[in-house]
Amino acid sequence: MNLGLPEHLARESFSRALANAGHCAALVCLVIGIVVVAESAFAGGAEGELAAVMLLAAQALLLVLVARFPTVTLTVVYLVAGSAVVFALTVLVMQPENGVDSTNNPLLALPRIALLLVGGAGAGSAIALTWATLGFGLGEAATFLGAAIGGGSWVPNVAAAGAFGLLVMVRAYDGLSRRRDTRKETGLHRASQQTRELALRHDYELRATARLHDTALSHLVAIAAAGSGPIDERLRVGIRQDLGLIVGRDWAIDHGDAAIDDGAFGSAGAAGGAGRPGRSGGNGPIAAAATRTVLPEALEAARNAGLGVRITGDPAALEVLGPVRASVLDAAVAQCLVNVARHAGVGEAEVAIGPGHGDVTVVVVDSGLGFDVDAVPDDRIGLRTSIRARIEQEGGSVQVWSSPGVGTTVVLTVPEGGA
């Protein structure tokens, strides 16, 4: 039972609730004892009754202090003073003229029950049982000494022993059930931790697969597009950098947000291939200086593959994305353009950018050969991992429309913001 609270709070709260219940029961016992003494006829007369009432009242006052301030010092004081009260009351009751045969009587049971219900300082069933055992043992010892001095016979008090046994059962059950709850909570925590580890491992495996696929494929396409002869120095440097990235420790980080230097673009426009003139978008020509921060990885991949790209729409819509999310979208668009260069059989593609209702949408369109989306084999990870899985990890979606002979349209949508 945790009362709807966290385990570390429920343990202390429930323990204090049991202790408060014990204090109330102990106080009731002392009040009943005072009433019984007031109505009894001691041989000592009014002086004996008054002394017994004062002893029980003193024990009740100490019990209230322990309930209000449950410290170790007050608990020890209560146990010592309570034992003295039990001893003195036993001496008074066991006088031969009172006609009491043994210590097994209700009047002597009441202060002893109040003694073992001390509760005490600290939380938990083990601590409560320790204080209760001390109270029961001190009460029995005080009764034994009082009976010896008062001239009576000592007999274990059934009521006090029964109260102690009941307390032991309640506290033991609480301790055992709480231990089982703790083991269950530990098991749930371990299962939750394993789930998080599996999700994290899946995320890194996905990143690794997508990064390796993108890097190897883009470079192979670039090398094939370069034709015979020596490889361009810029391409050679890019391959070397990406190789260092794959074997390095930061292989799982998307680096598409790095700025591309002036030579990354055609001399006239956004993403023309080598010697290819820049294109004009639907909103007019986009100057190179304005597009160097617009999907840089995608434009670089298109340039290396010899693919012309026409950017239309509102490139400023990308500014509402966080760096990581923008980099993920950039990498996915780059894979779309590499796929166009490899499979579409055309030399150019259009990239349309636009905002809308809390999302940013990028559409990649080509008028090439097209393909049957349902016929793509499961082992082809380009669309599934490098594009779709990346976007879905950021809470976005990917839609693909294509038919043989009519081209392909890929719509990538991600929410605004993000890391």
SULLIN-V638281 format. One record per run of one state. SS is the DSSP state (H for helix, E for strand, - for the rest). FROM is the first residue (numbers start at 1). LEN is the number of residues. Records with the same first field share a line. If there is no record, write none. Layout:
SS->FROM-LEN  FROM-LEN
This chain:
-->1-6  40-6  69-3  94-2  99-3  103-3  117-8  151-2  154-4  227-6  248-14  265-15  282-2  286-2  292-4  305-3  314-1  322-1  345-3  357-2  367-6  376-5  394-3  404-3  416-1  418-2
H->7-33  46-23  72-22  96-3  106-11  125-26  158-69  233-15  262-3  288-4  296-9  315-6  323-22  373-3  381-13
E->102-1  153-1  280-2  284-2  308-6  321-1  348-9  359-8  397-7  407-9  417-1
